[in-house]
Amino acid sequence: MNDAMAEPEPVDETSEPAASDTGAPRGAAPEPAAAAPLEVVRERTGHPGVDARLARLAEVDDLPADGHLEVYEDVHRGLRAELTSLDAHPAPRPYENRS
């Protein structure tokens, strides 16, 4: 058969690139990206307890990823407590019995 008419060899696209292609040895884990603040804008709610809890979320910008969970769980607990307090009925004051 004519060389000009020969079919190209199939390319295995599932294989890893050669070490010379990436500059890193094969099988080496890529370096994690440096931590960067998310810079999420937090709007004030007007409720001091909620605003204080949400402000705490800014702490995760300075923590490694494995420290985020503790802050998120604490904020979640605090927000749940704030919501629960809205459902609580105040104790009756003396002399408010109108019966």
Rosetta constraint file for C-alpha pairs under 8 A:
AtomPair CA 1 CA 5 HARMONIC 7.42 0.50
AtomPair CA 1 CA 6 HARMONIC 7.36 0.50
AtomPair CA 2 CA 6 HARMONIC 6.57 0.50
AtomPair CA 16 CA 26 HARMONIC 7.73 0.50
AtomPair CA 17 CA 21 HARMONIC 6.02 0.50
AtomPair CA 17 CA 22 HARMONIC 7.08 0.50
AtomPair CA 17 CA 26 HARMONIC 7.96 0.50
AtomPair CA 18 CA 22 HARMONIC 7.08 0.50
AtomPair CA 18 CA 26 HARMONIC 6.91 0.50
AtomPair CA 19 CA 23 HARMONIC 5.79 0.50
AtomPair CA 19 CA 24 HARMONIC 5.49 0.50
AtomPair CA 19 CA 25 HARMONIC 4.88 0.50
AtomPair CA 19 CA 26 HARMONIC 5.42 0.50
AtomPair CA 20 CA 24 HARMONIC 7.29 0.50
AtomPair CA 20 CA 25 HARMONIC 7.93 0.50
AtomPair CA 24 CA 28 HARMONIC 6.75 0.50
AtomPair CA 35 CA 61 HARMONIC 7.81 0.50
AtomPair CA 35 CA 64 HARMONIC 7.16 0.50
AtomPair CA 36 CA 61 HARMONIC 6.91 0.50
AtomPair CA 37 CA 61 HARMONIC 4.64 0.50
AtomPair CA 37 CA 62 HARMONIC 7.40 0.50
AtomPair CA 38 CA 61 HARMONIC 6.67 0.50
AtomPair CA 42 CA 54 HARMONIC 7.34 0.50
AtomPair CA 42 CA 55 HARMONIC 7.54 0.50
AtomPair CA 44 CA 51 HARMONIC 5.95 0.50
AtomPair CA 45 CA 50 HARMONIC 7.09 0.50
AtomPair CA 45 CA 51 HARMONIC 6.18 0.50
AtomPair CA 46 CA 51 HARMONIC 7.14 0.50
AtomPair CA 47 CA 51 HARMONIC 6.07 0.50
AtomPair CA 48 CA 52 HARMONIC 6.06 0.50
AtomPair CA 49 CA 53 HARMONIC 6.43 0.50
AtomPair CA 49 CA 82 HARMONIC 6.80 0.50
AtomPair CA 50 CA 54 HARMONIC 6.18 0.50
AtomPair CA 50 CA 79 HARMONIC 6.36 0.50
AtomPair CA 50 CA 82 HARMONIC 6.88 0.50
AtomPair CA 51 CA 55 HARMONIC 6.02 0.50
AtomPair CA 52 CA 56 HARMONIC 6.55 0.50
AtomPair CA 53 CA 57 HARMONIC 7.28 0.50
AtomPair CA 53 CA 75 HARMONIC 5.53 0.50
AtomPair CA 53 CA 78 HARMONIC 6.50 0.50
AtomPair CA 53 CA 79 HARMONIC 6.81 0.50
AtomPair CA 54 CA 58 HARMONIC 7.89 0.50
AtomPair CA 54 CA 75 HARMONIC 7.01 0.50
AtomPair CA 56 CA 71 HARMONIC 7.57 0.50
AtomPair CA 56 CA 75 HARMONIC 7.16 0.50
AtomPair CA 57 CA 71 HARMONIC 6.96 0.50
AtomPair CA 57 CA 72 HARMONIC 7.20 0.50
AtomPair CA 57 CA 75 HARMONIC 7.37 0.50
AtomPair CA 58 CA 62 HARMONIC 7.99 0.50
AtomPair CA 59 CA 63 HARMONIC 6.88 0.50
AtomPair CA 59 CA 71 HARMONIC 7.66 0.50
AtomPair CA 60 CA 64 HARMONIC 7.59 0.50
AtomPair CA 60 CA 65 HARMONIC 7.93 0.50
AtomPair CA 60 CA 67 HARMONIC 7.35 0.50
AtomPair CA 60 CA 68 HARMONIC 5.56 0.50
AtomPair CA 60 CA 71 HARMONIC 7.09 0.50
AtomPair CA 63 CA 67 HARMONIC 5.75 0.50
AtomPair CA 63 CA 68 HARMONIC 6.70 0.50
AtomPair CA 64 CA 68 HARMONIC 7.05 0.50
AtomPair CA 65 CA 69 HARMONIC 7.90 0.50
AtomPair CA 67 CA 71 HARMONIC 7.15 0.50
AtomPair CA 68 CA 72 HARMONIC 6.17 0.50
AtomPair CA 69 CA 73 HARMONIC 6.02 0.50
AtomPair CA 70 CA 74 HARMONIC 6.17 0.50
AtomPair CA 71 CA 75 HARMONIC 6.12 0.50
AtomPair CA 72 CA 76 HARMONIC 6.04 0.50
AtomPair CA 73 CA 77 HARMONIC 6.14 0.50
AtomPair CA 74 CA 78 HARMONIC 6.18 0.50
AtomPair CA 75 CA 79 HARMONIC 6.10 0.50
AtomPair CA 76 CA 80 HARMONIC 6.15 0.50
AtomPair CA 77 CA 81 HARMONIC 6.19 0.50
AtomPair CA 78 CA 82 HARMONIC 6.24 0.50
AtomPair CA 79 CA 83 HARMONIC 6.25 0.50
AtomPair CA 80 CA 84 HARMONIC 6.06 0.50
AtomPair CA 81 CA 85 HARMONIC 6.12 0.50
AtomPair CA 82 CA 86 HARMONIC 6.67 0.50
AtomPair CA 83 CA 87 HARMONIC 7.06 0.50
AtomPair CA 84 CA 88 HARMONIC 6.68 0.50
AtomPair CA 92 CA 96 HARMONIC 6.73 0.50
